[in-house]
Amino acid sequence: MQLLKFTFVTLLFTAGLSACGNPNQELIDSAPLISESYTDDLNRDLKLAKVPERIVSMAPNVTEVIYALGKEDHLVARSHVCDFPDDAYNKLEITTFPSLDLPSIVAQEPDLILASSEIHSEQIIASFEQLRLPLLYQSYNRLEDVWRNMNTIGAMLHAKEEAQRLTDSLARMVQTIADSTEGEIGYRTAILVGIDPITVVGKKCFMHEALEKCGGKNVFASLDESYPTVTAEQLVQAAPEYILLPSNNDQVYQELIAKYPDLHTKLPAALDNHVFLTRPDLIARPGPRIVEGMVELVRILHPRVDLTELL
């Protein structure tokens, strides 16, 4: 948590200095833009006539980025699953999945709505386009996408430098992790994000790359999807030496075994007691705290690796 606090405090302090250093900053922030255009991850163009002042965040990682950039005053509403930082609970809560409370979003008169592929499918686009609501859709197939989307949000909010400092810092820490685990045994690992059906992390997911940089080997890297579903038989055939379960449910593994009893005696990870519950808000959320999640993975896979410099 010290790493997290350092990142947030540093950014907020820097943002404060920037504002104090320019007496015209308020005028600059309120000045109309010359129709800045942004392209989202569905190749849709969104034009902004001014810096967004009424933002609706439909995903937890987006809310965390806005706070990390010190722009929470622009946030008028957040998803019902946004749980960090604590101050986010003071923002209006809107249900964004599995049902979508469009009337509540419309009532906020947003000038920017941010959606994430980690929460929403592309099917939501039609509803927003029909209502002419300014939606930007972001996806996260690689860690580079995480940094890129943070920088996009920063550019939209006139916090480009702050966002660049944040992403540069995170990228450097990820490289430190990768360097620290280089040469370690690449344990065969499966990350299960669902048990009914069994849903795993595939190749087109930022968690796949994060796992590889933490010195693990994704047993489902051959599946060219973000979150493919597999059968119990496929999981047994993959023979993971480690199983990671990003979940807040401490009974999730027991529920998996209750549904598929043979897994407990056929999986190397189960036989070696290498089944671990991990915090989903860290490793499974493409936001500013992802490095904390990666440090947690290294501690599981390679406990002898010293990452104290990142704490």
PyMOL commands that set and color helices and strands:
alter all, ss='L'
color gray80, all
select helices_A, chain A and resi 2-21+25-30+60-68+72-74+86-90+102-107+122-130+143-156+160-181+206-213+232-238+252-259+263-266+268-271+280-283+290-301+308-310
alter helices_A, ss='H'
color red, helices_A
select strands_A, chain A and resi 36-39+45-48+55-57+75-79+92-94+112-116+135-138+187-195+198-200+216-218+229-230+242-246+275-278
alter strands_A, ss='S'
color yellow, strands_A
deselect
rebuild
show_as cartoon
